[in-house]
Amino acid sequence: MSEKFDPQNPKRPQWIGNFTNKYVYGIFPDEVMDEIKRRNPTKESPRGTMFRNHKHFQHLTENIGLPQLDKHLAKLIGVMQLSEGISDFEKNFNKVFERDLDRKRLQDDIKNGNNPLF
């Protein structure tokens, strides 16, 4: 049985973190995410769970990162509002962010030594 949602409680189900990593930060360039993760490393609690002291966006600045995140979130919220369910959301997300996803795939291919340009 699930407990009632408490907005004052900072704990969230793990799927929220997975969703955020995939759809919010997933299209950020690897270099940006590597730097954010370096500045915001995971730590182990006394109970053995892993956590971060801060949220990733707290390491972005007004000049670098926050304006891009704001634009991305506005588009992402639009996709959510248009979608009937998760499968529709996935389809719409892939359509709206097609160029970003292609760029990310190309960067991943180059990083992994699969250079499709040559």
C-alpha positions as CSV (number, residue, x, y, z in Angstrom):
1,M,0.0,0.0,0.0
2,S,1.4,3.4,-0.9
3,E,1.5,6.3,1.5
4,K,-0.2,9.6,0.8
5,F,2.0,12.1,-1.1
6,D,3.7,14.6,1.3
7,P,5.1,17.6,-0.5
8,Q,7.2,18.4,2.6
9,N,9.0,15.1,2.4
10,P,12.1,15.3,0.1
11,K,12.1,11.5,-0.6
12,R,10.7,10.5,-4.0
13,P,10.2,7.2,-5.6
14,Q,13.2,6.0,-7.6
15,W,11.3,6.2,-10.9
16,I,11.2,10.0,-10.6
17,G,15.0,10.1,-10.6
18,N,15.1,7.7,-13.6
19,F,12.6,9.8,-15.4
20,T,14.5,13.0,-14.7
21,N,17.8,11.6,-15.7
22,K,16.4,10.2,-19.0
23,Y,14.1,13.0,-20.1
24,V,15.5,16.1,-18.5
25,Y,19.2,15.6,-18.3
26,G,19.5,12.8,-20.9
27,I,20.0,15.0,-23.9
28,F,22.6,17.3,-22.2
29,P,26.1,16.8,-23.7
30,D,28.2,14.2,-21.9
31,E,30.8,16.8,-20.9
32,V,28.2,18.9,-19.2
33,M,26.7,15.9,-17.2
34,D,30.2,14.7,-16.4
35,E,31.0,18.1,-14.9
36,I,27.7,18.3,-13.0
37,K,28.3,14.7,-11.6
38,R,31.9,15.7,-10.6
39,R,30.6,18.7,-8.7
40,N,27.7,16.7,-7.2
41,P,29.1,13.3,-6.4
42,T,27.0,10.4,-4.9
43,K,27.6,9.6,-1.3
44,E,26.7,6.6,0.8
45,S,24.3,7.1,3.7
46,P,24.8,5.2,7.0
47,R,22.0,3.0,5.9
48,G,23.9,2.0,2.7
49,T,21.9,3.9,0.2
50,M,23.4,6.3,-2.4
51,F,22.4,9.9,-2.6
52,R,23.6,13.3,-3.7
53,N,23.8,16.4,-1.4
54,H,22.3,18.7,-4.1
55,K,20.1,18.5,-7.1
56,H,21.9,18.7,-10.5
57,F,20.3,22.0,-11.5
58,Q,21.9,23.7,-8.5
59,H,25.2,23.4,-10.2
60,L,24.1,25.3,-13.3
61,T,24.6,29.0,-13.7
62,E,22.6,31.9,-15.1
63,N,25.1,32.1,-18.0
64,I,25.6,28.4,-18.6
65,G,23.0,25.8,-18.2
66,L,19.9,27.4,-16.6
67,P,18.7,29.1,-19.8
68,Q,19.0,25.9,-21.7
69,L,17.4,23.9,-18.9
70,D,14.5,26.4,-18.8
71,K,13.9,26.1,-22.6
72,H,14.2,22.3,-22.4
73,L,11.7,22.1,-19.5
74,A,9.2,24.3,-21.4
75,K,9.3,22.0,-24.4
76,L,9.2,18.9,-22.2
77,I,6.1,20.2,-20.3
78,G,4.4,20.9,-23.6
79,V,5.1,17.3,-24.7
80,M,3.6,16.0,-21.4
81,Q,0.5,18.1,-21.8
82,L,-0.1,16.8,-25.3
83,S,0.4,13.2,-24.4
84,E,-2.4,10.8,-23.5
85,G,-0.2,8.3,-21.6
86,I,3.4,7.1,-21.3
87,S,3.6,5.4,-24.8
88,D,2.1,8.6,-26.4
89,F,4.6,10.7,-24.4
90,E,7.5,8.5,-25.6
91,K,6.4,8.9,-29.2
92,N,5.9,12.7,-28.8
93,F,9.2,13.1,-26.9
94,N,11.1,11.3,-29.7
95,K,9.4,13.5,-32.3
96,V,9.9,16.8,-30.6
97,F,13.5,16.1,-29.5
98,E,14.6,14.2,-32.6
99,R,17.5,16.5,-33.4
100,D,18.7,16.5,-29.8
101,L,18.5,12.7,-29.6
102,D,20.3,12.4,-33.0
103,R,23.1,14.7,-31.7
104,K,23.3,12.7,-28.5
105,R,23.5,9.3,-30.4
106,L,26.2,10.7,-32.7
107,Q,28.2,11.9,-29.7
108,D,27.8,8.5,-28.0
109,D,28.9,6.8,-31.2
110,I,32.0,8.9,-31.5
111,K,32.8,8.5,-27.8
112,N,32.5,4.7,-28.2
113,G,34.8,4.7,-31.3
114,N,32.0,4.1,-33.8
115,N,32.5,7.1,-36.0
116,P,29.7,7.0,-38.6
117,L,31.1,10.1,-40.4
118,F,33.9,8.2,-42.1
